[in-house]
Amino acid sequence: MMTRTSRTSSLLAITVVLVSGCGRDSAAPSDEAGSNGGSGGAPSTGAGGAAGSGGAPAGSGGAPAGSGGAGEASAASTSGGSSGASGGSPSEPRPTVTAAPGTELVTVDTSVMHQSFEGWGTSLCWWADHVGGWQEAKRNAVVEAVVDPVNGLGYNVFRYNIGGGENPSHEHMKEHREMPGFQSADGTFTWANDERQRAILLRIAERGADLIFEAFSNSPPYWMTNSGCASGSSNGKDNLKADHYDDFAHYLTEVVRRYRDEHGITFRTLEPLNEPFADWWKSNGSQEGCHFDRASQEKIIQEVAKQLTSKGLGETVVSASDENSMDDAVRNIGAFGAGTLAAFQQLNVHSYAGSQRSELRQLATRLGKRLWQSESGPLGQNISDDTDAALFMAERIIDDLRELKPEAWVDWQSGDPSRSWASFTLNDREQSFAPIKRFYMHAGFSRYIRPGARFVDVDSEDMVAAVSADGGSLSLVVRNGDRNASRGYTLDLTRLPAVGPAAEVHRTSRTEDLERLADMAIEGYRLVVTVPAFSVTTFVIPMR
């Protein structure tokens, strides 16, 4: 982990993250059916917090960005101050930067702006269901590792799962995947249910900052379904009874109202769908799920929006549709009618499958919808070990941020029985947790690209760059996909307003866990770096 290094208030900073791994030849997201849970080895039983070394986030603060597209801009950031090693006024002549021998020349351009960023996050199911049952101090330690921006992940976006609740006569879902529901078939609500996930949510609300909450559903309550089962229909098709759309919307909106009125939690968005076009949601499955064809999606979206309005829940708006495939999202949402498009304000998608990232970004921009990557993980991938999982997900994040350009990036869950899906292992018997490689990889992004940051142009497909909300930092994340060979880069910083004399460096690799390395000198707006094979490196470059 990393500790903050002090800077004067006049300093600006640029953060650069370099990732080296198995190249860009990793398999594409799988389109095959499957659950979100993944598979893999048993969790380790390590105890304690997420220890480590390094520096603090390069920039923080700023309110989350509002809704709307991530249109390009060409207004350069303006910052003044005295000259540093490469400093001076942005209007002064800049040197011509050439690549050092054996390196690739990469230009960072803060005048070409992309999406404003709201933050990083995770869903709470299913990890919150079992961690929420731990002793208070031990479960709070896990929350701290998720929300702390200095020693933890610094996440600020959280998706609370409104459980449907399964038929009590069915015993087929995996442990912790059968999320408790609140409403019985007779219409009565039992609000004491789901105490474990709620305990985590309320602790996050106490400890987090710049928080954004979303509520989402995987399935209606079992008694509203055609199959009488919350994991899906007998044939993978629509499972909500035709005469229960208003009842399902009532159920979801009552939960939203309860959390607002009784717990002080306002969900900014409510998502009634989860991978709705997928056909693998079948009865007696391992988790909750429900198929909705395109017309059914439109119907429930409009009904939920109507009930939010009628119940005075105007602080909460609808998001849709959390498709498993970005290509399905383009096809289905692109064909929605005007009434449905008016009924939801945020476009959610999972980046497990599909290739139409840029097309979905264009659709969201054209429709004026905020766009989230709301769930991802190594679905369908052959992951060999913890570092392989971390480097695969680093590539996924970079591809999403560069091409999909979401305003938020949300992991499926931070703790999972499969190590390849987890940022930390969880041991229920010991009530302990331990960070693994994905934790440090994610922190290499999330500690340095903070809420309110603005992504800017960098001309390498292995990198992303973002200026902090206060204009005081630019974070550049680079993935080297080679398992065996290092890569050299000459970073051309002449299109930044100013730069300071040296860059902070932080790295995750097979042998490093986001370690703080020696600062690197910047000369003539030129930073020459070599990144080792299979690593993620973060640079923080001050500007003055």
RODO-2510 file (C-alpha; in nm, 4 decimals, decimal comma):
residues 544
     n   res          X          Y          Z
     1     m     0,0000     0,0000     0,0000
     2     m     0,0956     0,3561    -0,0185
     3     t     0,1454     0,6514     0,2088
     4     r     0,0803     1,0089     0,1098
     5     t     0,3780     1,2272     0,0301
     6     s     0,3390     1,5952     0,1043
     7     r     0,3232     1,8604    -0,1644
     8     t     0,2754     2,2324    -0,1584
     9     s    -0,0629     2,3644    -0,2631
    10     s     0,0893     2,5214    -0,5734
    11     l     0,1888     2,1848    -0,7157
    12     l    -0,0083     2,0039    -0,9781
    13     a     0,0543     1,6364    -1,0301
    14     i     0,0292     1,3845    -1,3067
    15     t    -0,0211     1,0202    -1,2273
    16     v     0,0920     0,7592    -1,4755
    17     v     0,0121     0,3914    -1,4295
    18     l     0,1931     0,1324    -1,6362
    19     v     0,0670    -0,2216    -1,6620
    20     s     0,2695    -0,5013    -1,8113
    21     g     0,1220    -0,8435    -1,8608
    22     c     0,0395    -1,1043    -2,1204
    23     g     0,0005    -0,8682    -2,4135
    24     r    -0,3176    -0,7722    -2,5882
    25     d    -0,3673    -1,1249    -2,7091
    26     s    -0,5857    -1,2251    -2,4146
    27     a    -0,9066    -1,4007    -2,5075
    28     a    -1,2072    -1,1826    -2,5771
    29     p    -1,4919    -1,1796    -2,3236
    30     s    -1,6895    -1,4992    -2,3494
    31     d    -2,0422    -1,4967    -2,4865
    32     e    -2,1159    -1,8323    -2,3348
    33     a    -2,3822    -1,8731    -2,0708
    34     g    -2,2708    -1,8794    -1,7128
    35     s    -2,3082    -1,7315    -1,3708
    36     n    -2,1337    -1,4249    -1,2353
    37     g    -1,9584    -1,6264    -0,9710
    38     g    -1,6658    -1,7725    -1,1611
    39     s    -1,4709    -2,0692    -1,0348
    40     g    -1,1377    -2,1346    -0,8795
    41     g    -0,9491    -2,2250    -0,5688
    42     a    -1,0569    -2,1830    -0,2116
    43     p    -0,9907    -1,8512    -0,0411
    44     s    -0,6803    -1,8085     0,1661
    45     t    -0,7247    -1,7588     0,5373
    46     g    -0,4987    -1,4619     0,5911
    47     a    -0,6039    -1,2105     0,8494
    48     g    -0,5590    -0,8425     0,8890
    49     g    -0,5880    -0,5302     0,6831
    50     a    -0,4551    -0,4416     0,3444
    51     a    -0,0958    -0,3588     0,4196
    52     g     0,1430    -0,2141     0,1685
    53     s     0,3527     0,0812     0,0756
    54     g     0,3414     0,3766    -0,1535
    55     g     0,1983     0,7200    -0,2014
    56     a    -0,1407     0,8757    -0,1643
    57     p    -0,3883     0,9611    -0,4355
    58     a    -0,2569     1,2284    -0,6648
    59     g    -0,5754     1,4260    -0,6508
    60     s    -0,9129     1,4078    -0,4871
    61     g    -1,2315     1,5947    -0,4375
    62     g    -1,4893     1,7285    -0,6726
    63     a    -1,8531     1,6394    -0,6976
    64     p    -1,9501     1,3444    -0,9164
    65     a    -2,0130     1,4351    -1,2749
    66     g    -2,3679     1,4900    -1,3853
    67     s    -2,5551     1,2869    -1,6388
    68     g    -2,4990     1,3074    -2,0076
    69     g    -2,2488     1,1983    -2,2651
    70     a    -1,8750     1,2106    -2,2497
    71     g    -1,8289     1,4393    -2,5446
    72     e    -1,4830     1,5404    -2,6509
    73     a    -1,3486     1,8820    -2,5614
    74     s    -1,0423     2,0726    -2,6715
    75     a    -1,0007     2,3241    -2,3941
    76     a    -0,6595     2,2999    -2,2363
    77     s    -0,6340     2,3091    -1,8606
    78     t    -0,4824     2,6325    -1,7388
    79     s    -0,2355     2,6384    -1,4570
    80     g     0,0321     2,8891    -1,3807
    81     g     0,3024     2,9189    -1,1246
    82     s     0,6758     2,9346    -1,1415
    83     s     0,8871     2,7180    -1,3648
    84     g     1,0026     2,3774    -1,2466
    85     a     1,2524     2,1521    -1,4170
    86     s     1,0237     2,1491    -1,7183
    87     g     0,7950     2,4231    -1,6016
    88     g     0,7004     2,7624    -1,7299
    89     s     0,3943     2,9144    -1,8860
    90     p     0,1900     2,6937    -2,1238
    91     s     0,2391     2,9663    -2,3883
    92     e     0,6168     2,9312    -2,3828
    93     p     0,7800     2,7364    -2,6688
    94     r     0,8138     2,3673    -2,5915
    95     p     1,0963     2,1382    -2,6959
    96     t     1,0480     1,8677    -2,9550
    97     v     1,0453     1,5356    -2,7728
    98     t     1,1981     1,2367    -2,9490
    99     a     1,1957     0,8756    -2,8375
   100     a     1,4950     0,7482    -2,6466
   101     p     1,6627     0,4500    -2,8144
   102     g     1,4612     0,1318    -2,7723
   103     t     1,1472     0,3097    -2,6514
   104     e     0,8072     0,3959    -2,7946
   105     l     0,7087     0,7644    -2,8092
   106     v     0,3726     0,8277    -2,6380
   107     t     0,2035     1,1685    -2,6222
   108     v    -0,0291     1,2792    -2,3422
   109     d    -0,2602     1,5648    -2,4432
   110     t    -0,4676     1,7325    -2,1713
   111     s    -0,6382     1,9578    -2,4259
   112     v    -0,8377     1,6623    -2,5653
   113     m    -1,0870     1,5707    -2,2956
   114     h    -1,3059     1,2659    -2,2645
   115     q    -1,5481     1,1526    -1,9915
   116     s    -1,5753     1,3049    -1,6468
   117     f    -1,5412     1,0318    -1,3867
   118     e    -1,7702     0,9627    -1,0922
   119     g    -1,5666     0,6880    -0,9357
   120     w    -1,4964     0,3210    -0,8770
   121     g    -1,7158     0,0689    -0,7046
   122     t    -1,8468    -0,2779    -0,6375
   123     s    -2,1757    -0,4529    -0,5883
   124     l    -2,2493    -0,5743    -0,2363
   125     c    -2,3918    -0,9132    -0,3190
   126     w    -2,2719    -1,1574    -0,2472
   127     w    -1,9723    -1,0724    -0,0299
   128     a    -2,1675    -0,8432     0,2018
   129     d    -2,4085    -1,1232     0,2875
   130     h    -2,1433    -1,3242     0,4695
   131     v    -1,9078    -1,0479     0,5842
   132     g    -2,2113    -0,8723     0,7311
   133     g    -2,2515    -1,1687     0,9646
   134     w    -1,9047    -1,1250     1,1162
   135     q    -1,8315    -0,9518     1,4443
   136     e    -1,8722    -0,5771     1,4038
   137     a    -1,5049    -0,4819     1,4320
   138     k    -1,3995    -0,7483     1,1825
   139     r    -1,6624    -0,6646     0,9232
   140     n    -1,5812    -0,2952     0,9643
   141     a    -1,2184    -0,3709     0,8802
   142     v    -1,3273    -0,5140     0,5453
   143     v    -1,5367    -0,2048     0,4751
   144     e    -1,2351     0,0113     0,5562
   145     a    -1,0246    -0,1789     0,3048
   146     v    -1,2869    -0,1043     0,0401
   147     v    -1,3536     0,2652     0,1097
   148     d    -1,0228     0,4061     0,2413
   149     p    -0,8597     0,6031    -0,0457
   150     v    -0,5114     0,5927     0,1069
   151     n    -0,4660     0,2365     0,2343
   152     g    -0,7635     0,0702     0,0694
   153     l    -0,9397     0,0720    -0,2644
   154     g    -1,1047     0,4100    -0,2175
   155     y    -1,4298     0,2960    -0,3784
   156     n    -1,7260     0,5335    -0,3653
   157     v    -1,9871     0,3619    -0,5864
   158     f    -2,1898     0,0798    -0,4326
   159     r    -2,4676    -0,1341    -0,5771
   160     y    -2,7094    -0,2758    -0,3212
   161     n    -2,8929    -0,5917    -0,4279
   162     i    -3,2670    -0,5950    -0,3550
   163     g    -3,3111    -0,9679    -0,3112
   164     g    -3,6170    -1,1289    -0,4642
   165     g    -3,6344    -1,4017    -0,2073
   166     e    -3,6619    -1,7665    -0,3091
   167     n    -3,9362    -2,0199    -0,2487
   168     p    -3,8524    -2,1629     0,0961
   169     s    -3,9192    -2,5127    -0,0370
   170     h    -3,6318    -2,4755    -0,2869
   171     e    -3,2732    -2,5434    -0,1784
   172     h    -3,0608    -2,5107    -0,4910
   173     m    -2,8725    -2,1792    -0,4815
   174     k    -2,5113    -2,1561    -0,3722
   175     e    -2,4282    -2,0237    -0,0273
   176     h    -2,4810    -1,6465     0,0076
   177     r    -2,6309    -1,6228    -0,3430
   178     e    -2,9867    -1,6612    -0,2168
   179     m    -3,0318    -1,3004    -0,1097
   180     p    -3,3215    -1,2464     0,1326
   181     g    -3,6296    -1,0689     0,0012
   182     f    -3,8693    -0,8495     0,1966
   183     q    -4,2206    -0,9190     0,0680
   184     s    -4,4301    -1,2322     0,1161
   185     a    -4,6970    -1,3618    -0,1167
   186     d    -4,9654    -1,2120     0,1075
   187     g    -4,8177    -0,8664     0,0442
   188     t    -4,6650    -0,8119     0,3883
   189     f    -4,3096    -0,6767     0,4227
   190     t    -4,0577    -0,8124     0,6752
   191     w    -3,8001    -0,5358     0,6999
   192     a    -3,5759    -0,7247     0,9423
   193     n    -3,4630    -0,9441     0,6526
   194     d    -3,1273    -0,8933     0,4794
   195     e    -2,9593    -0,7697     0,7956
   196     r    -2,6104    -0,8752     0,6864
   197     q    -2,5978    -0,6851     0,3564
   198     r    -2,7667    -0,3898     0,5276
   199     a    -2,4989    -0,3830     0,7999
   200     i    -2,2288    -0,3423     0,5339
   201     l    -2,4274    -0,0782     0,3446
   202     l    -2,4835     0,1312     0,6566
   203     r    -2,1175     0,1085     0,7563
   204     i    -2,0144     0,2221     0,4077
   205     a    -2,2490     0,5191     0,4457
   206     e    -2,0720     0,6097     0,7721
   207     r    -1,7160     0,5752     0,6492
   208     g    -1,7180     0,6497     0,2758
   209     a    -1,6896     0,9788     0,0877
   210     d    -1,8388     1,1086    -0,2390
   211     l    -2,0769     0,8140    -0,2150
   212     i    -2,3153     0,7064    -0,4897
   213     f    -2,5631     0,4272    -0,4170
   214     e    -2,7557     0,2217    -0,6693
   215     a    -3,0187    -0,0434    -0,5914
   216     f    -3,0558    -0,3305    -0,8356
   217     s    -3,2584    -0,6482    -0,8720
   218     n    -3,1617    -0,9888    -1,0052
   219     s    -3,5139    -1,1369    -0,9873
   220     p    -3,8656    -1,0604    -0,8703
   221     p    -3,9844    -1,2455    -0,5584
   222     y    -4,0481    -1,6098    -0,6440
   223     w    -4,4247    -1,5767    -0,6038
   224     m    -4,4377    -1,3166    -0,8822
   225     t    -4,2670    -1,5505    -1,1293
   226     n    -4,4083    -1,7971    -1,3816
   227     s    -4,1856    -2,0784    -1,2571
   228     g    -4,2297    -2,0113    -0,8871
   229     c    -3,8497    -1,9877    -0,8685
   230     a    -3,6255    -1,6812    -0,8371
   231     s    -3,3421    -1,8246    -1,0474
   232     g    -3,5394    -1,8157    -1,3723
   233     s    -3,8021    -1,9814    -1,5874
   234     s    -3,8066    -2,3401    -1,7085
   235     n    -3,6793    -2,2385    -2,0537
   236     g    -3,4718    -1,9254    -1,9878
   237     k    -3,7432    -1,6889    -2,1130
   238     d    -3,9506    -1,4201    -1,9404
   239     n    -4,0298    -1,5192    -1,5829
   240     l    -4,2267    -1,2258    -1,4381
   241     k    -4,5997    -1,2950    -1,4549
   242     a    -4,7813    -1,0663    -1,6981
   243     d    -5,0110    -0,9309    -1,4253
   244     h    -4,7290    -0,8617    -1,1768
   245     y    -4,5322    -0,5826    -1,3453
   246     d    -4,6963    -0,3232    -1,1225
   247     d    -4,6438    -0,5456    -0,8176
   248     f    -4,2743    -0,5877    -0,8942
   249     a    -4,2320    -0,2129    -0,9418
   250     h    -4,4174    -0,1564    -0,6147
   251     y    -4,1831    -0,3981    -0,4374
   252     l    -3,8663    -0,2306    -0,5635
   253     t    -3,9839     0,1226    -0,4969
   254     e    -4,1019     0,0354    -0,1467
   255     v    -3,7532    -0,0906    -0,0652
   256     v    -3,6076     0,2346    -0,1993
   257     r    -3,8514     0,4334     0,0137
   258     r    -3,7741     0,2276     0,3247
   259     y    -3,4008     0,2843     0,2963
   260     r    -3,4496     0,6552     0,2460
   261     d    -3,6956     0,7044     0,5323
   262     e    -3,5582     0,4583     0,7882
   263     h    -3,1869     0,4436     0,7173
   264     g    -3,1067     0,7731     0,5464
   265     i    -2,9803     0,5965     0,2333
   266     t    -3,0890     0,7601    -0,0908
   267     f    -3,0325     0,5442    -0,3946
   268     r    -2,9516     0,7700    -0,6856
   269     t    -3,0591     0,5020    -0,9313
   270     l    -3,2798     0,1936    -0,9265
   271     e    -3,2096    -0,0860    -1,1765
   272     p    -3,4931    -0,3424    -1,2099
   273     l    -3,2959    -0,5624    -1,4525
   274     n    -2,9792    -0,7697    -1,4470
   275     e    -2,8471    -0,9262    -1,7669
   276     p    -3,2091    -0,9460    -1,8818
   277     f    -3,1525    -1,0595    -2,2396
   278     a    -2,9380    -1,3562    -2,1349
   279     d    -3,1101    -1,6935    -2,1737
   280     w    -2,9293    -1,8810    -1,8966
   281     w    -3,1639    -1,7729    -1,6150
   282     k    -3,3435    -2,1016    -1,5502
   283     s    -3,5272    -2,2544    -1,2559
   284     n    -3,3258    -2,4427    -0,9942
   285     g    -3,0142    -2,2434    -1,0835
   286     s    -2,7306    -2,1353    -0,8569
   287     q    -2,8337    -1,7695    -0,8176
   288     e    -3,1209    -1,5291    -0,8721
   289     g    -3,1880    -1,4242    -1,2297
   290     c    -3,4695    -1,3344    -1,4669
   291     h    -3,4932    -1,2969    -1,8440
   292     f    -3,6800    -1,0001    -1,9918
   293     d    -3,7164    -0,9679    -2,3650
   294     r    -3,6940    -0,6208    -2,5168
   295     a    -4,0649    -0,5409    -2,4872
   296     s    -4,0718    -0,6669    -2,1278
   297     q    -3,7710    -0,4522    -2,0413
   298     e    -3,9515    -0,1468    -2,1711
   299     k    -4,2611    -0,2321    -1,9719
   300     i    -4,0874    -0,2696    -1,6348
   301     i    -3,8642     0,0353    -1,6901
   302     q    -4,1684     0,2534    -1,7501
   303     e    -4,3612     0,1047    -1,4576
   304     v    -4,0760     0,1584    -1,2114
   305     a    -4,0293     0,5186    -1,3291
   306     k    -4,4010     0,5840    -1,2886
   307     q    -4,4081     0,4506    -0,9327
   308     l    -4,0972     0,6410    -0,8272
   309     t    -4,2737     0,9577    -0,9360
   310     s    -4,6106     0,8718    -0,7816
   311     k    -4,4478     0,7887    -0,4463
   312     g    -4,2491     1,1118    -0,4296
   313     l    -3,9159     0,9352    -0,4720
   314     g    -3,7812     1,1903    -0,7141
   315     e    -3,4254     1,1635    -0,5793
   316     t    -3,4094     0,8170    -0,7353
   317     v    -3,4212     0,7595    -1,1109
   318     v    -3,4180     0,4457    -1,3232
   319     s    -3,1058     0,2897    -1,4752
   320     a    -3,1095     0,0178    -1,7436
   321     s    -3,0432    -0,2466    -1,8637
   322     d    -2,7241    -0,4107    -1,7288
   323     e    -2,6872    -0,6427    -2,0250
   324     n    -2,4140    -0,9055    -2,0051
   325     s    -2,3069    -0,8160    -2,3592
   326     m    -2,2318    -0,4642    -2,4766
   327     d    -2,3570    -0,5696    -2,8191
   328     d    -2,6965    -0,6690    -2,6726
   329     a    -2,7125    -0,3290    -2,5042
   330     v    -2,6532    -0,1502    -2,8342
   331     r    -2,9213    -0,3531    -3,0116
   332     n    -3,1880    -0,3449    -2,7408
   333     i    -3,1525     0,0046    -2,5998
   334     g    -3,1059     0,1398    -2,9504
   335     a    -3,4505     0,0009    -3,0354
   336     f    -3,6313     0,1302    -2,7230
   337     g    -3,9276     0,3560    -2,7837
   338     a    -3,9373     0,7219    -2,6872
   339     g    -4,1463     0,6559    -2,3753
   340     t    -3,8928     0,4090    -2,2404
   341     l    -3,5960     0,6304    -2,3226
   342     a    -3,7601     0,9119    -2,1297
   343     a    -3,8184     0,6819    -1,8310
   344     f    -3,4528     0,6064    -1,7482
   345     q    -3,1600     0,8408    -1,6975
   346     q    -2,8577     0,6128    -1,6734
   347     l    -2,7361     0,3432    -1,9109
   348     n    -2,5725     0,0484    -1,7335
   349     v    -2,3810    -0,2285    -1,9056
   350     h    -2,1557    -0,5191    -1,8078
   351     s    -1,8332    -0,5559    -2,0041
   352     y    -1,8119    -0,9347    -1,9882
   353     a    -1,8987    -0,9845    -2,3527
   354     g    -1,9344    -0,8041    -2,6829
   355     s    -1,7052    -0,5680    -2,8689
   356     q    -1,9192    -0,2596    -2,9392
   357     r    -1,7763    -0,0362    -2,6692
   358     s    -1,7430     0,2734    -2,8855
   359     e    -2,0861     0,2189    -3,0424
   360     l    -2,2467     0,2040    -2,6982
   361     r    -2,0599     0,5189    -2,5944
   362     q    -2,1956     0,6937    -2,9028
   363     l    -2,5475     0,5721    -2,8251
   364     a    -2,5319     0,6952    -2,4655
   365     t    -2,4005     1,0329    -2,5788
   366     r    -2,6685     1,0666    -2,8444
   367     l    -2,9412     0,9795    -2,5919
   368     g    -2,7956     1,2097    -2,3253
   369     k    -2,7585     0,9248    -2,0736
   370     r    -2,4930     0,8807    -1,8099
   371     l    -2,3045     0,5567    -1,8881
   372     w    -2,1708     0,3149    -1,6283
   373     q    -1,9686    -0,0028    -1,6657
   374     s    -2,1652    -0,1546    -1,3794
   375     e    -2,0228    -0,5064    -1,3564
   376     s    -1,7232    -0,6985    -1,4879
   377     g    -1,4894    -0,9837    -1,4118
   378     p    -1,2971    -1,2701    -1,5781
   379     l    -1,6064    -1,4593    -1,6975
   380     g    -1,5137    -1,7497    -1,9235
   381     q    -1,1394    -1,6856    -1,8913
   382     n    -0,8670    -1,9397    -1,8198
   383     i    -0,6897    -1,7671    -1,5306
   384     s    -0,3748    -1,9358    -1,4046
   385     d    -0,2995    -1,7440    -1,0843
   386     d    -0,3586    -1,4222    -0,8886
   387     t    -0,1221    -1,2112    -1,0998
   388     d    -0,2766    -1,3416    -1,4204
   389     a    -0,6185    -1,2375    -1,2886
   390     a    -0,4895    -0,8923    -1,1977
   391     l    -0,3290    -0,8328    -1,5363
   392     f    -0,6336    -0,9592    -1,7247
   393     m    -0,8587    -0,7206    -1,5324
   394     a    -0,6145    -0,4316    -1,5810
   395     e    -0,6523    -0,4791    -1,9549
   396     r    -1,0311    -0,4952    -1,9215
   397     i    -1,0378    -0,1711    -1,7240
   398     i    -0,8154     0,0104    -1,9734
   399     d    -1,0204    -0,1099    -2,2704
   400     d    -1,3418    -0,0018    -2,0994
   401     l    -1,2109     0,3398    -2,0002
   402     r    -1,0606     0,4111    -2,3435
   403     e    -1,3395     0,2796    -2,5676
   404     l    -1,6610     0,2600    -2,3645
   405     k    -1,5690     0,5773    -2,1738
   406     p    -1,7982     0,5134    -1,8758
   407     e    -1,8524     0,7715    -1,6032
   408     a    -1,8011     0,4960    -1,3425
   409     w    -1,6324     0,1566    -1,3391
   410     v    -1,7796    -0,1020    -1,1018
   411     d    -1,6377    -0,4440    -1,0168
   412     w    -1,8710    -0,7403    -0,9690
   413     q    -1,7664    -0,8029    -0,6119
   414     s    -1,4590    -0,7439    -0,4030
   415     g    -1,4622    -1,0784    -0,2235
   416     d    -1,5489    -1,4119    -0,3873
   417     p    -1,4804    -1,7821    -0,3270
   418     s    -1,2911    -1,7775    -0,6577
   419     r    -0,9618    -1,5897    -0,6197
   420     s    -0,9641    -1,4786    -0,9828
   421     w    -1,2845    -1,2820    -0,9137
   422     a    -1,1678    -1,1285    -0,5867
   423     s    -0,9654    -0,8357    -0,4599
   424     f    -0,9313    -1,0014    -0,1216
   425     t    -0,9944    -1,3443     0,0217
   426     l    -1,2534    -1,3932     0,2938
   427     n    -1,2389    -1,6525     0,5702
   428     d    -1,5718    -1,6865     0,7473
   429     r    -1,4380    -1,9262     1,0110
   430     e    -1,1616    -1,6879     1,1170
   431     q    -1,3592    -1,3775     1,0201
   432     s    -1,0489    -1,2524     0,8445
   433     f    -0,9536    -1,1211     0,5035
   434     a    -0,6375    -1,0708     0,3027
   435     p    -0,5691    -0,8587    -0,0081
   436     i    -0,4444    -1,0375    -0,3191
   437     k    -0,3025    -0,9131    -0,6498
   438     r    -0,6293    -0,7819    -0,7867
   439     f    -0,6560    -0,5564    -0,4801
   440     y    -0,3228    -0,3898    -0,5537
   441     m    -0,3936    -0,3662    -0,9260
   442     h    -0,7311    -0,2008    -0,8660
   443     a    -0,5758     0,0335    -0,6099
   444     g    -0,3208     0,1386    -0,8706
   445     f    -0,6143     0,2865    -1,0610
   446     s    -0,8579     0,3821    -0,7876
   447     r    -0,6243     0,5610    -0,5450
   448     y    -0,4980     0,7927    -0,8175
   449     i    -0,7935     0,8474    -1,0490
   450     r    -1,0396     0,9927    -0,8024
   451     p    -1,4021     1,1118    -0,8286
   452     g    -1,4306     1,4229    -1,0408
   453     a    -1,1311     1,3373    -1,2593
   454     r    -1,1458     1,3979    -1,6340
   455     f    -0,9968     1,1498    -1,8802
   456     v    -0,7730     1,2985    -2,1470
   457     d    -0,5991     1,1751    -2,4593
   458     v    -0,3008     0,9429    -2,4625
   459     d    -0,2024     0,7756    -2,7891
   460     s    -0,1291     0,4243    -2,6676
   461     e    -0,3894     0,1493    -2,6393
   462     d    -0,2160     0,0240    -2,3242
   463     m    -0,2682     0,3473    -2,1287
   464     v    -0,5353     0,5714    -1,9832
   465     a    -0,4825     0,9240    -1,8528
   466     a    -0,7013     1,1435    -1,6316
   467     v    -0,6692     1,4940    -1,4837
   468     s    -0,7887     1,5259    -1,1232
   469     a    -1,0945     1,7302    -1,0303
   470     d    -0,8852     2,0179    -0,8986
   471     g    -0,6615     2,0225    -1,2052
   472     g    -0,3740     1,9116    -0,9881
   473     s    -0,3064     1,5637    -1,1205
   474     l    -0,3122     1,3527    -1,4299
   475     s    -0,3213     0,9759    -1,3894
   476     l    -0,1843     0,7579    -1,6664
   477     v    -0,2365     0,3815    -1,6524
   478     v    -0,0325     0,1680    -1,8914
   479     r    -0,0554    -0,2066    -1,9431
   480     n     0,2450    -0,3941    -2,0826
   481     g     0,0995    -0,7212    -2,2056
   482     d     0,4220    -0,9137    -2,2394
   483     r     0,4799    -1,1877    -1,9825
   484     n     0,8538    -1,1992    -2,0425
   485     a     0,9888    -0,8737    -2,1847
   486     s     0,9991    -0,5226    -2,0463
   487     r     0,8814    -0,2243    -2,2492
   488     g     1,0285     0,1198    -2,2818
   489     y     0,8326     0,4407    -2,3300
   490     t     0,9283     0,8015    -2,3842
   491     l     0,6415     1,0106    -2,2533
   492     d     0,5964     1,3397    -2,4383
   493     l     0,4522     1,5833    -2,1815
   494     t     0,4751     1,8995    -2,3936
   495     r     0,0962     1,9176    -2,4251
   496     l     0,0530     1,9527    -2,0494
   497     p     0,0271     2,3029    -1,8999
   498     a     0,3464     2,2464    -1,6970
   499     v     0,5360     1,9677    -1,5284
   500     g     0,7532     1,9380    -1,2231
   501     p     1,0994     1,7895    -1,1837
   502     a     1,0181     1,4262    -1,1033
   503     a     0,7468     1,1619    -1,1067
   504     e     0,6348     0,9360    -0,8250
   505     v     0,6350     0,5676    -0,9199
   506     h     0,4236     0,2825    -0,7793
   507     r     0,4194    -0,0735    -0,9106
   508     t     0,2329    -0,4036    -0,8836
   509     s     0,3932    -0,7149    -1,0326
   510     r     0,4520    -1,0762    -0,9378
   511     t     0,6967    -0,9579    -0,6723
   512     e     0,5546    -0,6124    -0,5884
   513     d     0,2283    -0,5058    -0,4261
   514     l     0,1787    -0,1434    -0,5292
   515     e     0,5245    -0,0586    -0,3980
   516     r     0,6538     0,2971    -0,3943
   517     l     0,9680     0,3106    -0,6063
   518     a     1,2272     0,5835    -0,6509
   519     d     1,1071     0,9029    -0,8170
   520     m     1,1992     0,9459    -1,1838
   521     a     1,3427     1,2669    -1,3275
   522     i     1,1550     1,4665    -1,5921
   523     e     1,3729     1,6666    -1,8284
   524     g     1,2513     1,8920    -2,1062
   525     y     0,8929     1,7694    -2,0747
   526     r     1,0264     1,4190    -2,1377
   527     l     0,9941     1,1173    -1,9115
   528     v     1,1723     0,7990    -2,0188
   529     v     1,0534     0,4849    -1,8436
   530     t     1,1007     0,1114    -1,8632
   531     v     0,8283    -0,1114    -1,7263
   532     p     0,8996    -0,4743    -1,6455
   533     a     0,7027    -0,7667    -1,7799
   534     f     0,3660    -0,8452    -1,6233
   535     s     0,3327    -0,5340    -1,4086
   536     v     0,1143    -0,2325    -1,3363
   537     t     0,3013     0,0936    -1,2717
   538     t     0,1601     0,4261    -1,1547
   539     f     0,3458     0,7538    -1,2086
   540     v     0,2540     1,0786    -1,0324
   541     i     0,4091     1,3772    -1,2111
   542     p     0,3904     1,7182    -1,0404
   543     m     0,3297     2,0261    -1,2556
   544     r     0,4012     2,3880    -1,1593
***
